Amino acid sequence: MKGLQTIILLILSNAFMTLAWYGHLRFKPFKAAEAWGLWGVILLSWSIAFFEYCLQVPANRYGHKMHGGPYDLLQLKVIQEVVSLSVFAVFTLLFFKQEALRWNHFVAFCCLVLAVYFVFKK
């Protein structure tokens, strides 16, 4: 159960982080966002990233073997990277339709899935 809980928390935390890192790029059409300037956008991103940390830290804590979870540190990191890129791909498809995902992106993602396989291989 802790393994599934960890992955769900990682998905949610990465949704916030992707929004914090790349969401401001969608604010361009809004005049209010232009008035904020770079520091305003940074503060907005930090406020969004706060929620990412509120989910990421428990995900790592619940998932790590030291706290009763099923994963070692390397496994947690590789899972995190696959989740991060998966969330980013969905975000890109939904909010940045002008950005095309190409075959080489798919191949790179497959390499990450292979990394998950190898990190869990005994």
N, C-alpha and C positions, 0 to 999 in steps of 0.2 A: 504494500500500500504506500509506503514512503517513497518508493521509486516513482510511482505514478504521480503522487503529490508533488514530488520534486520537478517532474517534467511539466506539469500544469503550471506551477509557479514560474518556471523558466520561460514558458511561452508567454505568460502574462507580463513578466518583467521585461522581456524582449519587445513586447508590443509597446510598452511605455518608452523604452530606450530608443527604439527605432523612431517613434514619434518625436522624442526629444532631439535626436540627432538630425533627422531629415524632414520632420514636419514643417519646420520654418521655411523650407524651400517652397512650400505650397502657399505661404502667406503673401507672396509677392503681389498677387492681384488685389490684396486688401490694402487700402490707403492707410489704415490705422497702423498696420505692421511696418510700413515704410517710415512712419513718424517715430517709431520706437528706436530705430537705429540698431546698430550691432549689439550694444550692451543690453538693450531691452530684449532682444531675441535671445541673448545668452541667459539672461535671468529667467525668461520664460522656459527655456530648455532645461535649466537647472531645476526649476520648480516641477517640471514633468519628470525629470530623472530621479527626483526624490522618491517617487512612487515605485520606480524601477528598483531602487535599492531596498525599499520596504518589502519587495517580493524576492529579489535576487539573494539577499543574505539568508532569509529563511530557507530558500530552495537549496542553497549550498549546505546549510547546516543540517536540514532534514535528510538530504541525500548522501552526506558523507558517512563513511563507515564509523568514524570516531563518535558519531552521535546516533548510532543505530541505523543508519541508512545503508543502502545496498552498494554504493559506488565509492571507489577510491578517487583520489584527487584528479588523476589523469582522465578517468572515465567521465567525471563531472565536467571537466573542461571541454572534452571532445563533444559531449552531448550538448553543452552550452553553445558551441560553435555551430553545430548542425541546426539547433533550434534558432539561433540568431539569423543564420542565412535563410532558413525557411520562412521566418516571420518577415524578414526583409523582402523576400521574393513576393510574398502575398501583398505586402505594403506597396511595393513597386507596381504590381499589376492593378491594384485598386486605385492608387492615388497619382501615379506617374505613368499614365498610359502611353505617353510619348517615348518612354524609355523601353526599348525592346529587350526581352530576354532571348538570347541567342543559344545556339547549340553548344558553344563552348562554356556558357554558364551552366548548362545542364551537366556537361561532362565534369566540371569543377565540383558541382554538388554531389555527383556520384562518387567522386574521389573522397569527399568528406564522409559519405555514408560508408565507404570502404574503411576510412579511418576509424569509425565507430566499430565496425566489425573487428578490426585488428586490435583495437584497444581492449575489447572484451574477450579476445581469444586467449585461452589459457596456454 
